[in-house]
Amino acid sequence: MDVLLTMGGSLREAFFMFWETLWALVLGFGLSGAVQAFVSRGQMQRVLGDHRPAALTRSSLLGMASSSCSYAATALAKSLFARGADFTAAMVFMFASTNLVAELGIVLWLLIGWQFTLAEFAGGAIMIVLLGLALPQLVPRRWVMAARERLDGDGADRAGHGEHGGHKEHGGHGEHGGHGEHGGHREHGEHGGQHASGPGSLRERLRQPSRWVDAAGYTISDLTMLRRELIIGFTVAGFIAVAVPASFWNAVFLHHHGALTMIENAVVGPLVAIISFTCSIGNVPLAAALWKDGISFGGVVAFIFADLIALPLLFIYRKFYGGRLTLRLFGIFWLVMSVAGLLTELIFNAAGLRPPARPSIIAPEHLSWDYTTILNIVFLVALVGIYWLHRSKDRFGGGQDVARDPVCGMQVEKQNPGAVLLAGGQTTYFCSEHCERRYREHSSASDPVVHTG
């Protein structure tokens, strides 16, 4: 009986956490979809040719604009690198696209306070500066070149078997693997689909109905793609908030030891992310539960940043870049995430911005007629409209230069997919090789499980 009560209480807590953030999720994903529809990925790769401050700033801004889940961000960073982007710039892009995004900040604000939203962007900037300094110094150039050759060879092998639209290009690589606009990669963003990278000012693009249809498609596909992370994140957070006693976290994280507590919490925080298997916005509810149960401010910030070293992603890095470089990246990522979390806490303590108290509850205990309910109703209606626009793409001429990943549901630019499968005279586009591999596995079964909506 106690087990059933605990399970019921955990699910109830998870639902109310979701209800508290529902309108923010719709708003965040809607903004993300609009940005993705008006900034092509071909444009992104042309400006990431080195790791000087200007290029890393562009990488960060474009990453913020691309706003995607950790798996898609990892695949896109790999794709940008394989097509000529500097390795450090590609990694900065990946970090920004999962950590410096609107929907993450809005949900943080609603669940645990505006201070964490500010910390997301301030700490994210610190993390990106640290990453830009550390990667060129700690990753040998020959390892980067070997990783590029590995990706080129993989693309050539797949293309040779008629299975994958590989991109085996070469150009004059810079110090860390980039060659800017003048190598053999510029054509990817400029040839082919005019809609994806055609000329015209932002004002002109805003007037094109097909762009708004694509924006709706990105919004719906991102929600579809991240539904698993969101469900897991809220469910796990509800379980932790209700069922895990504070004594457990007291055994894992130090308390009341001054500077040692801040350091240990910032170091151990990412470890929870590694083993939790949640990524992207799905780890925000878990961060709220950790903050409620006594983890330091910097430890929570480091945990939020650490979605890119969740265990499944480490296996993906190994496939992309090889085991040796993956181990080095794992160490560097963990280091910059922990240091960024620690520095953020120190800065916020000095500025008096640290939250004055921890919440006794994370979500409301019952539904009530307040601004949250009103906003949820308004944005649910808006979501219905977005879905209608997405389903009406033929009427408005949208969807011509994008395809839907049949596994995760993500909307993918045909000019810049994470992977392509050519089989039986049919071309299938994927956000990443992770989804392509799953598609192959399920296609060989008698009852393939793929996304068809």
C-alpha positions as CSV (number, residue, x, y, z in Angstrom):
1,M,0.0,0.0,0.0
2,D,2.8,2.4,0.9
3,V,4.4,1.7,-2.5
4,L,1.2,2.5,-4.3
5,L,0.8,5.7,-2.4
6,T,4.4,6.7,-3.1
7,M,3.9,6.0,-6.8
8,G,0.7,8.0,-6.9
9,G,2.3,10.9,-5.1
10,S,5.3,10.9,-7.4
11,L,3.1,10.9,-10.5
12,R,0.9,13.6,-9.0
13,E,4.0,15.8,-8.4
14,A,5.2,15.2,-11.9
15,F,1.9,16.2,-13.4
16,F,1.7,19.5,-11.4
17,M,5.3,20.3,-12.4
18,F,4.3,19.8,-16.0
19,W,1.2,21.9,-15.5
20,E,3.2,24.7,-14.0
21,T,5.4,24.9,-17.1
22,L,3.1,23.9,-19.9
23,W,2.5,27.3,-21.4
24,A,6.3,28.1,-21.2
25,L,7.1,24.9,-23.1
26,V,4.7,25.8,-25.9
27,L,6.1,29.4,-26.0
28,G,9.7,28.2,-26.0
29,F,9.2,25.5,-28.7
30,G,7.2,28.0,-30.8
31,L,10.0,30.6,-30.6
32,S,12.6,27.9,-31.4
33,G,10.6,26.7,-34.4
34,A,10.3,30.2,-35.8
35,V,14.1,30.8,-35.5
36,Q,14.9,27.5,-37.1
37,A,12.6,28.3,-40.1
38,F,14.4,31.6,-40.8
39,V,18.0,30.7,-40.2
40,S,19.3,27.9,-42.5
41,R,21.9,25.4,-41.4
42,G,23.8,26.0,-44.6
43,Q,24.3,29.6,-43.4
44,M,25.5,28.3,-40.1
45,Q,28.3,26.2,-41.4
46,R,29.7,29.0,-43.6
47,V,30.6,31.2,-40.6
48,L,32.3,28.6,-38.3
49,G,35.6,28.4,-40.0
50,D,38.0,29.0,-37.1
51,H,38.0,29.3,-33.3
52,R,38.8,33.0,-32.9
53,P,36.6,35.0,-30.6
54,A,34.4,36.3,-33.4
55,A,33.8,32.8,-34.8
56,L,33.0,31.4,-31.4
57,T,30.6,34.3,-30.7
58,R,28.8,33.4,-34.0
59,S,28.8,29.8,-33.1
60,S,27.1,30.6,-29.8
61,L,24.5,32.8,-31.4
62,L,23.7,30.3,-34.1
63,G,23.6,27.5,-31.5
64,M,21.1,29.5,-29.5
65,A,19.1,30.0,-32.7
66,S,19.1,26.3,-33.6
67,S,17.7,25.2,-30.2
68,S,17.5,21.5,-30.3
69,C,17.7,18.3,-28.2
70,S,21.1,16.9,-27.2
71,Y,21.0,14.1,-29.8
72,A,20.2,16.4,-32.6
73,A,22.7,19.0,-31.4
74,T,25.4,16.4,-31.3
75,A,24.6,15.2,-34.8
76,L,24.5,18.7,-36.2
77,A,27.8,19.6,-34.6
78,K,29.3,16.5,-36.2
79,S,27.8,17.4,-39.5
80,L,29.1,21.0,-39.4
81,F,32.6,19.7,-38.5
82,A,32.6,17.1,-41.2
83,R,31.7,19.8,-43.8
84,G,34.5,22.1,-42.8
85,A,33.6,23.9,-39.6
86,D,36.4,24.3,-37.0
87,F,36.2,21.6,-34.3
88,T,36.1,24.0,-31.4
89,A,33.5,26.2,-33.1
90,A,31.3,23.1,-33.7
91,M,31.6,22.0,-30.1
92,V,30.7,25.6,-28.9
93,F,27.7,25.5,-31.3
94,M,26.6,22.2,-29.7
95,F,26.9,23.5,-26.2
96,A,24.9,26.7,-27.0
97,S,22.2,24.8,-28.8
98,T,21.3,22.8,-25.7
99,N,22.1,25.2,-22.9
100,L,21.5,28.8,-24.1
101,V,17.9,28.4,-25.2
102,A,14.7,30.2,-24.4
103,E,12.6,27.3,-23.4
104,L,15.2,26.1,-20.9
105,G,15.4,29.5,-19.3
106,I,11.6,30.0,-19.1
107,V,11.0,26.6,-17.5
108,L,13.9,27.2,-15.0
109,W,12.3,30.5,-14.0
110,L,8.9,29.0,-13.4
111,L,10.2,25.9,-11.4
112,I,13.0,27.3,-9.3
113,G,13.3,31.1,-9.9
114,W,14.7,33.7,-12.2
115,Q,18.1,33.4,-10.6
116,F,18.6,30.1,-12.3
117,T,17.5,31.5,-15.7
118,L,20.1,34.3,-15.3
119,A,22.6,31.6,-14.2
120,E,21.9,29.6,-17.3
121,F,22.9,32.4,-19.6
122,A,25.7,33.8,-17.4
123,G,27.2,30.4,-16.6
124,G,26.6,29.3,-20.2
125,A,28.7,32.2,-21.4
126,I,31.5,31.3,-18.9
127,M,31.3,27.7,-20.0
128,I,31.7,28.6,-23.7
129,V,34.7,30.8,-23.0
130,L,36.3,28.0,-21.0
131,L,35.5,25.6,-23.8
132,G,37.0,27.9,-26.4
133,L,40.2,28.2,-24.4
134,A,40.5,24.6,-23.4
135,L,39.7,22.6,-26.5
136,P,42.5,24.0,-28.8
137,Q,45.0,23.5,-26.0
138,L,44.0,20.1,-24.7
139,V,43.0,18.3,-28.0
140,P,46.0,17.7,-30.3
141,R,45.5,18.9,-33.8
142,R,46.4,15.4,-35.1
143,W,43.5,13.9,-33.1
144,V,41.1,16.5,-34.8
145,M,42.4,15.6,-38.2
146,A,42.0,11.9,-37.5
147,A,38.4,12.5,-36.4
148,R,37.7,14.4,-39.6
149,E,39.3,11.6,-41.7
150,R,37.2,9.1,-39.7
151,L,34.0,11.0,-40.6
152,D,35.1,11.4,-44.3
153,G,35.9,7.8,-44.5
154,D,32.6,6.8,-43.0
155,G,30.7,9.0,-45.4
156,A,32.7,7.6,-48.4
157,D,32.1,4.0,-47.3
158,R,28.3,4.5,-47.0
159,A,28.1,6.4,-50.2
160,G,30.1,3.6,-52.0
161,H,27.5,1.1,-50.8
162,G,24.6,3.3,-52.0
163,E,23.2,3.6,-48.5
164,H,24.2,7.0,-47.2
165,G,24.4,10.5,-48.8
166,G,28.0,10.8,-47.5
167,H,29.8,14.2,-47.6
168,K,33.4,13.5,-48.4
169,E,34.8,16.9,-49.1
170,H,38.2,18.4,-48.6
171,G,39.5,21.9,-48.3
172,G,42.3,23.9,-46.8
173,H,41.9,23.1,-43.1
174,G,42.9,25.6,-40.5
175,E,44.7,25.0,-37.2
176,H,41.8,23.1,-35.6
177,G,40.1,21.7,-38.6
178,G,38.2,24.6,-40.2
179,H,38.5,26.3,-43.5
180,G,35.8,28.9,-43.4
181,E,34.0,29.8,-46.6
182,H,36.7,29.0,-49.2
183,G,37.0,25.3,-49.0
184,G,35.0,22.6,-50.7
185,H,32.0,23.0,-48.5
186,R,30.4,26.2,-49.3
187,E,28.1,24.8,-51.9
188,H,26.1,22.9,-49.3
189,G,24.3,26.0,-48.1
190,E,24.0,27.7,-51.5
191,H,23.0,25.1,-54.0
192,G,19.8,23.2,-54.1
193,G,16.7,24.3,-52.2
194,Q,16.2,28.0,-52.7
195,H,13.7,28.1,-49.8
196,A,16.3,26.8,-47.3
197,S,19.0,29.3,-48.1
198,G,17.7,31.6,-50.8
199,P,18.3,35.4,-50.8
200,G,16.1,37.9,-49.3
201,S,15.9,40.0,-46.2
202,L,14.4,38.9,-43.0
203,R,11.3,41.1,-43.7
204,E,10.8,39.3,-47.0
205,R,11.2,35.9,-45.4
206,L,8.7,36.8,-42.7
207,R,6.1,37.5,-45.4
208,Q,6.4,34.0,-46.9
209,P,3.5,31.7,-45.7
210,S,5.7,28.7,-46.4
211,R,8.2,29.8,-43.9
212,W,5.6,30.0,-41.2
213,V,4.4,26.5,-42.1
214,D,8.0,25.3,-41.7
215,A,8.2,27.1,-38.4
216,A,5.1,25.2,-37.2
217,G,6.6,22.0,-38.5
218,Y,9.8,22.6,-36.5
219,T,7.7,23.3,-33.4
220,I,5.6,20.2,-33.7
221,S,8.6,18.0,-34.6
222,D,10.7,19.3,-31.7
223,L,7.8,18.6,-29.2
224,T,7.5,15.1,-30.8
225,M,11.2,14.5,-30.7
226,L,11.6,15.5,-27.0
227,R,8.4,13.9,-25.6
228,R,10.4,11.0,-24.2
229,E,12.9,13.3,-22.4
230,L,10.1,15.4,-21.1
231,I,8.1,12.4,-19.8
232,I,11.2,10.9,-18.2
233,G,12.4,14.2,-16.8
234,F,9.1,15.1,-15.1
235,T,8.5,11.5,-13.9
236,V,12.0,11.1,-12.4
237,A,11.7,14.5,-10.8
238,G,8.4,13.7,-9.3
239,F,9.8,10.4,-7.9
240,I,12.9,12.2,-6.4
241,A,10.7,15.0,-4.9
242,V,8.4,12.5,-3.2
243,A,10.2,9.2,-2.7
244,V,14.0,9.9,-2.3
245,P,14.8,11.1,1.3
246,A,17.0,14.0,1.9
247,S,19.5,11.7,3.7
248,F,20.3,10.1,0.4
249,W,21.5,13.4,-1.2
250,N,23.2,14.3,2.1
251,A,25.3,11.1,1.6
252,V,26.1,12.0,-2.1
253,F,26.7,15.8,-1.7
254,L,28.6,17.5,1.0
255,H,26.9,20.1,3.2
256,H,28.1,22.8,5.6
257,H,31.8,22.6,4.6
258,G,32.1,26.0,3.0
259,A,34.2,26.2,-0.1
260,L,34.7,22.4,-0.1
261,T,30.9,21.9,-0.4
262,M,30.7,24.3,-3.4
263,I,33.6,22.5,-5.2
264,E,32.4,18.9,-4.4
265,N,28.8,19.7,-5.4
266,A,29.9,21.3,-8.7
267,V,32.0,18.3,-9.5
268,V,29.5,15.7,-8.5
269,G,26.5,17.5,-10.1
270,P,27.4,16.3,-13.6
271,L,27.7,12.8,-12.4
272,V,24.0,12.7,-11.7
273,A,23.4,13.9,-15.3
274,I,25.6,11.1,-16.7
275,I,23.6,8.3,-15.0
276,S,20.1,9.9,-15.2
277,F,19.9,9.5,-19.0
278,T,17.8,12.7,-19.3
279,C,18.9,15.4,-21.6
280,S,17.9,18.8,-23.0
281,I,14.9,20.4,-21.2
282,G,14.1,17.0,-19.6
283,N,16.7,17.6,-16.9
284,V,15.1,20.8,-15.6
285,P,12.5,19.2,-13.4
286,L,15.2,16.9,-12.0
287,A,17.3,20.0,-11.3
288,A,14.4,21.5,-9.4
289,A,14.1,18.4,-7.3
290,L,17.9,18.4,-6.6
291,W,17.7,22.1,-5.6
292,K,14.8,21.5,-3.2
293,D,16.7,18.6,-1.5
294,G,19.8,20.7,-0.7
295,I,22.4,20.6,-3.5
296,S,24.4,23.8,-3.9
297,F,23.5,26.5,-6.4
298,G,26.6,25.8,-8.4
299,G,26.0,22.0,-8.3
300,V,22.5,22.5,-9.8
301,V,23.9,24.8,-12.5
302,A,26.6,22.3,-13.3
303,F,24.0,19.5,-13.5
304,I,21.9,21.5,-15.9
305,F,24.9,22.1,-18.2
306,A,25.8,18.4,-18.1
307,D,23.2,17.0,-20.4
308,L,25.8,16.7,-23.1
309,I,27.7,14.0,-21.2
310,A,24.8,11.7,-20.5
311,L,25.9,8.1,-21.1
312,P,24.1,7.5,-24.4
313,L,25.7,10.6,-25.9
314,L,29.2,9.4,-24.9
315,F,28.6,6.3,-27.0
316,I,27.6,8.5,-29.9
317,Y,30.8,10.6,-29.5
318,R,32.8,7.4,-29.6
319,K,31.1,6.4,-32.9
320,F,31.7,9.9,-34.4
321,Y,35.2,10.7,-33.2
322,G,36.8,7.5,-31.8
323,G,37.4,6.3,-28.3
324,R,40.6,8.3,-27.6
325,L,39.1,11.7,-28.5
326,T,35.8,10.9,-26.7
327,L,37.6,10.3,-23.4
328,R,39.4,13.6,-23.8
329,L,36.2,15.4,-24.7
330,F,34.4,13.8,-21.7
331,G,37.1,15.1,-19.3
332,I,37.1,18.5,-20.9
333,F,33.3,18.8,-20.9
334,W,33.0,17.7,-17.3
335,L,35.8,20.1,-16.3
336,V,34.3,23.2,-18.0
337,M,30.8,22.3,-16.8
338,S,31.9,22.0,-13.2
339,V,34.1,25.1,-13.3
340,A,31.4,27.1,-14.9
341,G,28.9,26.0,-12.2
342,L,31.4,26.9,-9.4
343,L,32.3,30.3,-10.9
344,T,28.6,31.1,-11.4
345,E,27.9,30.4,-7.8
346,L,30.9,32.5,-6.6
347,I,29.7,35.4,-8.9
348,F,26.1,35.2,-7.8
349,N,27.2,35.0,-4.1
350,A,29.3,38.1,-4.5
351,A,26.5,40.0,-6.3
352,G,23.8,38.9,-3.8
353,L,21.9,37.1,-6.6
354,R,21.8,33.6,-5.1
355,P,18.2,32.5,-4.3
356,P,17.6,33.4,-0.6
357,A,15.7,30.2,0.2
358,R,14.9,26.8,-1.2
359,P,11.4,25.9,-2.1
360,S,9.5,23.6,0.2
361,I,7.4,22.5,-2.7
362,I,8.2,22.6,-6.4
363,A,4.7,22.5,-7.9
364,P,1.3,23.6,-6.7
365,E,-0.7,21.0,-4.8
366,H,-4.0,21.4,-6.7
367,L,-5.4,23.1,-9.8
368,S,-6.6,26.6,-9.3
369,W,-8.0,29.4,-11.5
370,D,-4.9,31.6,-11.7
371,Y,-2.6,33.1,-14.3
372,T,-0.9,29.7,-14.9
373,T,-4.3,28.0,-15.8
374,I,-5.2,31.0,-18.1
375,L,-1.9,31.0,-19.9
376,N,-2.0,27.2,-20.3
377,I,-5.4,27.5,-21.9
378,V,-4.3,30.3,-24.2
379,F,-1.1,28.5,-25.3
380,L,-2.9,25.1,-25.8
381,V,-5.2,26.9,-28.2
382,A,-2.2,28.4,-29.9
383,L,-0.7,24.9,-30.1
384,V,-3.8,23.6,-31.8
385,G,-3.4,26.5,-34.3
386,I,0.3,25.6,-34.8
387,Y,-0.6,22.0,-35.4
388,W,-3.3,22.9,-37.9
389,L,-0.8,25.1,-39.8
390,H,1.7,22.2,-39.8
391,R,-0.9,19.8,-41.2
392,S,-1.9,22.4,-43.8
393,K,1.6,22.6,-45.4
394,D,0.4,21.6,-48.8
395,R,-2.1,24.4,-48.9
396,F,0.6,27.0,-48.1
397,G,3.5,25.5,-50.0
398,G,5.5,24.6,-47.0
399,G,7.7,21.5,-46.3
400,Q,9.3,21.4,-49.8
401,D,12.9,21.6,-48.5
402,V,12.5,19.7,-45.2
403,A,11.8,16.1,-44.3
404,R,10.7,14.4,-41.1
405,D,13.0,11.9,-39.4
406,P,10.8,8.7,-39.3
407,V,12.3,7.6,-36.0
408,C,12.3,10.7,-33.6
409,G,10.0,12.9,-35.6
410,M,12.5,15.8,-35.9
411,Q,12.1,18.1,-39.0
412,V,15.3,18.0,-41.0
413,E,16.6,20.3,-43.8
414,K,17.2,18.1,-46.8
415,Q,20.3,20.2,-47.6
416,N,21.8,19.5,-44.2
417,P,20.6,16.2,-42.7
418,G,22.4,14.3,-40.0
419,A,22.2,11.1,-42.2
420,V,20.6,10.0,-45.4
421,L,19.5,6.5,-46.4
422,L,19.0,5.5,-50.0
423,A,17.1,2.2,-50.3
424,G,14.7,0.8,-52.8
425,G,14.7,4.0,-54.9
426,Q,13.5,6.0,-51.8
427,T,15.5,8.6,-49.9
428,T,15.0,8.9,-46.1
429,Y,16.4,11.7,-44.1
430,F,17.5,11.6,-40.4
431,C,18.5,14.1,-37.8
432,S,21.5,11.8,-36.8
433,E,23.1,8.5,-37.4
434,H,21.7,7.4,-34.1
435,C,18.2,7.6,-35.6
436,E,19.4,6.1,-38.9
437,R,20.8,3.1,-37.0
438,R,17.5,2.6,-35.1
439,Y,15.6,2.8,-38.4
440,R,17.8,0.1,-39.9
441,E,17.3,-2.1,-36.9
442,H,13.6,-1.8,-36.8
443,S,13.2,-2.0,-40.6
444,S,14.8,-5.5,-40.5
445,A,12.1,-6.6,-37.9
446,S,8.7,-7.8,-38.9
447,D,6.9,-4.9,-37.3
448,P,9.1,-1.8,-37.6
449,V,8.4,0.9,-35.0
450,V,8.8,4.2,-36.8
451,H,7.2,7.6,-36.5
452,T,4.6,8.2,-39.2
453,G,2.6,11.2,-38.0
